[in-house]
Amino acid sequence: MFIRRKIVSQCIYTNRKWKKTEIDLILVNYYGIFVIESKNWTGRL
């Protein structure tokens, strides 16, 4: 089950790697997925 949640944190894409900063740990722990709605990015950690 995938739940869309708004993440206020910012993710920076550098050297083909995602650097996470204060990403919602609940979303990461249960789904292992972070969503950036502002750019419609979905990535797996």
C-alpha positions as a LaTeX table, in Angstrom:
\begin{tabular}{lrrr}
\hline
Residue & $x$ (\AA) & $y$ (\AA) & $z$ (\AA) \\
\hline
Met1 & 0.00 & 0.00 & 0.00 \\
Phe2 & 1.34 & 3.38 & $-0.96$ \\
Ile3 & 0.34 & 6.47 & 0.95 \\
Arg4 & 1.02 & 9.89 & $-0.52$ \\
Arg5 & 2.23 & 12.32 & 2.10 \\
Lys6 & 3.53 & 15.83 & 1.81 \\
Ile7 & 7.17 & 16.09 & 2.81 \\
Val8 & 8.30 & 19.54 & 3.88 \\
Ser9 & 11.94 & 18.51 & 3.89 \\
Gln10 & 14.22 & 19.21 & 0.96 \\
Cys11 & 16.13 & 16.61 & $-1.00$ \\
Ile12 & 19.20 & 17.53 & $-3.02$ \\
Tyr13 & 20.20 & 15.48 & $-6.04$ \\
Thr14 & 23.97 & 15.51 & $-6.32$ \\
Asn15 & 26.34 & 13.16 & $-8.13$ \\
Arg16 & 23.46 & 10.82 & $-8.97$ \\
Lys17 & 22.75 & 10.32 & $-5.28$ \\
Trp18 & 19.92 & 11.54 & $-3.10$ \\
Lys19 & 20.98 & 13.33 & 0.05 \\
Lys20 & 18.15 & 13.16 & 2.53 \\
Thr21 & 17.62 & 15.90 & 5.06 \\
Glu22 & 14.99 & 15.47 & 7.73 \\
Ile23 & 12.86 & 13.21 & 5.59 \\
Asp24 & 9.75 & 11.87 & 7.27 \\
Leu25 & 11.13 & 8.84 & 9.10 \\
Ile26 & 7.70 & 7.24 & 9.40 \\
Leu27 & 7.28 & 7.19 & 5.65 \\
Val28 & 10.79 & 5.83 & 5.18 \\
Asn29 & 10.52 & 3.17 & 7.86 \\
Tyr30 & 7.21 & 1.75 & 6.71 \\
Tyr31 & 7.50 & 2.21 & 2.97 \\
Gly32 & 11.15 & 2.97 & 2.23 \\
Ile33 & 9.92 & 5.57 & $-0.23$ \\
Phe34 & 10.25 & 9.32 & $-0.19$ \\
Val35 & 8.05 & 11.51 & $-2.31$ \\
Ile36 & 8.76 & 15.03 & $-3.47$ \\
Glu37 & 5.44 & 16.37 & $-4.62$ \\
Ser38 & 6.91 & 19.68 & $-5.71$ \\
Lys39 & 8.86 & 17.95 & $-8.50$ \\
Asn40 & 6.77 & 14.78 & $-8.62$ \\
Trp41 & 9.81 & 12.67 & $-7.79$ \\
Thr42 & 9.51 & 9.24 & $-6.23$ \\
Gly43 & 12.62 & 7.44 & $-5.09$ \\
Arg44 & 13.60 & 4.41 & $-3.09$ \\
Leu45 & 16.17 & 4.80 & $-0.33$ \\
\hline
\end{tabular}
